[in-house]
Amino acid sequence: MSKNTDYPVTSAVRFLRTHQIDFEPYIYVYEEHGGTGQFAQLFGVDEHRVVKTIVLQNEAKKGLVVVMHGDRQISTRNLARDLG
């Protein structure tokens, strides 16, 4: 388990620690609009293997979290249609 504290301790990091789940943080300088492509290039991995999280909210203020491959795009119009 990662004991290094040279990175931000987020709720996700706290969860992993609490549940004794091994993890390795990847620290990099944020680049505006760099997205998963920036991460994939910096760490030499296929962008498809990078996971991204999209947080959405409808007009009724109900939330939805979408977790998807980094090389994919979401159509909010199609998603709204699919969800009714």
N, C-alpha and C positions, 0 to 999 in steps of 0.2 A: 504494500500500500504506500502511496506517495506521502512522505512526511515533509517534503519541501514546502516552504511557505512563501516562496518568492512569486506568488501568483494570487489573484483575488480569491478569497474564500466566499464562494457563492452558495446559494441554497442547494444547488446540485452537488457541490463539493461536500457540504455538510451531510447531505443524504448518503453519499458514497462512504464517507468516513463512519457515519453512524451504523451503517449496515456492513461495514468491513469489506467493502468491494474495492478491489485493486483498480487503480487508474493511473494514467500518466498524463499530466497536463501538457498542452502544447501552447507555448507562449509566443506571440508574434505581435508586431506593431499593426494596429488597425489601419486599413486603407479605405477611405470613402469609396463605396461601390465596389470594393474588392471581392466581396462575397466568398462563396465556396471555391471559386476559381483561384483566388489569391492563396487561400489555405492549401489547396491541392498542389499548386505550383511550388510554394515555399517548402512543403514537406514531402514532395515527390510521390504523391499518391494520386490515384485515379479519382477525378472529381465525383464520379458516381458513388464512391465509397464514403464520401463526406456527407454527413447528415445535416440538414438545416431544419429549423423550426420556424413556422409561420404562425403568428397569432392574429386572429381575425375577430371581428365583432359585428353582429348584425344590427339592424335598426332598432331592435328590441333590447339591445345591450347584452345579448347572450354571446358568450365567448366560444371560440372554436380554435383548437390547436391542431395544426397540420405538421407532421414530421415526414420529411421526404428526402430523396436522393438529391445531392447538390447540383447535379447536372440537369435536373428537371425543373419545369416551370409550372406554376399554378394559374389556372384561369378562374378568377373569383366568380365570373358570370356562370361558367359551367358548374362550378362547385355549388353555387346558390341554387341553380336549377336542379342539380342532383339531390340536394338536401330538402328541396321543396320550399 
